[in-house]
């Protein structure tokens, strides 16, 4: 089973195919090698340090609500 967390891209280093993302209030660097079309302000699903796909803001919001519920319990 694969779990991916929605994250918002806040900066990109295109030379290294890396992005800095906001993950539920924390920032981290991830690879965007699988999503080279990603841009700043895009939402991506991140698994194991890799952006695996771009998602809509609505999808990100719905997923984050579920993550927050899980983390509360």
Helices and strands as residue ranges (DSSP letters): E 5-13, E 18-23, E 26-31, E 43-47, E 50-55, H 57-72
